Amino acid sequence: MPGMFAIAVRFDLKDEDAARAFDALVTDALAGIKESEPETLVYAVHTVDDAPLSRVFYEVYTSRHGHAQHEANPSTRRLLSQVEVLTSSVRAEFLGAPVGKLF
């Protein structure tokens, strides 16, 4: 699917309190994404089986413009404003258009 854009991001949280705060921000962000981001096709948040303080996000957008709209969403901005305080590390992989079984 030409033009599609995807991201995989791993957030390693500092401690259990940070994980709870991060998860609450994610819950808030998910509501905003569902309501106002038609160009966000997938926004999946995963816990990591052997790393309880880690979260992995898989995100797919119709285009880089769709991702820019996501970044501008107030609930996303609230989440991103706290990332530095709550995490010990963040690794983002910017991916090309996905190939395979989609939707």
For each residue, the residues with C-beta under 8 A, 3 or more apart:
1: 4 97 98 102
2: 97
3: 62 63 97
4: 1 41 60 61 62 63 97 98
5: 60 61 62 63 64 66 67 94 95 96 97
6: 42 58 59 60 61 94 95 96 97 98
7: 57 58 59 67 92 93 94 95
8: 56 57 58 59 92 93 95
9: 56 57 59 90 91 92 93
10: 48 54 55 56 57 89 90 91
11: 22 54 55 56 57 83 86 87 89 90
12: 51 53 54 87 88 89 90
13: 18 19 22 53 54 55 86 87 88
14: 17 18 53 86 87 88
15: 18 19 53
16: 19 20 53
17: 14 20 21
18: 13 14 15 21 22 53 85 86 87
19: 13 15 16 22 23 52 53 55 86
20: 16 17 23 24
21: 17 18 24 25 82 86
22: 11 13 18 19 25 26 55 79 82 86 87
23: 19 20 26 27 55
24: 20 21 27 28
25: 21 22 28 29 78 79 82
26: 22 23 29 30 45 55 79
27: 23 24 30 31
28: 24 25 31 32 75 78 79
29: 25 26 32 33 73 75 76 78 79
30: 26 27 33 34 43 45
31: 27 28 34 35 75
32: 28 29 35 36 37 73 74 75 76
33: 29 30 36 37 40 43 70 73 75 76
34: 30 31 37
35: 31 32
36: 32 33 73
37: 32 33 34 40 43 66 69 70 73
38:
39: 61 62 63 65 66 67 69 70
40: 33 37 43 59 60 61 66 69 70
41: 4 60 61 62 66 103
42: 6 58 59 60
43: 30 33 37 40 57 59 70
44: 57 58 59
45: 26 30 55 56 57
46: 55 56 57 58
47: 52 54 55
48: 10 51 52 54 55 56
49:
50:
51: 12 48 54
52: 19 47 48
53: 12 13 14 15 16 18 19
54: 10 11 12 13 47 48 51
55: 10 11 13 19 22 23 26 45 46 47 48
56: 8 9 10 11 45 46 48
57: 7 8 9 10 11 43 44 45 46
58: 6 7 8 42 44 46
59: 6 7 8 9 40 42 43 44 67 70
60: 4 5 6 40 41 42 98
61: 4 5 6 39 40 41 64 66 67 70
62: 3 4 5 39 41 65 66
63: 3 4 5 39 66 67
64: 5 61 67 68
65: 39 62 68 69
66: 5 37 39 40 41 61 62 63 69 70
67: 5 7 39 59 61 63 64 70 71
68: 64 65 71 72
69: 37 39 40 65 66 72 73
70: 33 37 39 40 43 59 61 66 67 73 76
71: 67 68 76 77 80
72: 68 69 76 77
73: 29 32 33 36 37 69 70 76 77
74: 32 77 78
75: 28 29 31 32 33 78 79
76: 29 32 33 70 71 72 73 79 80
77: 71 72 73 74 80 81
78: 25 28 29 74 75 81 82
79: 22 25 26 28 29 75 76 82 83
80: 71 76 77 83
81: 77 78
82: 21 22 25 78 79 85 86
83: 11 79 80 86 87 90
84: 87
85: 18 82
86: 11 13 14 18 19 21 22 82 83
87: 11 12 13 14 18 22 83 84 90
88: 12 13 14
89: 10 11 12
90: 9 10 11 12 83 87
91: 9 10
92: 7 8 9
93: 7 8 9
94: 5 6 7
95: 5 6 7 8 98
96: 5 6
97: 1 2 3 4 5 6
98: 1 4 6 60 95 102
99:
100:
101:
102: 1 98
103: 41
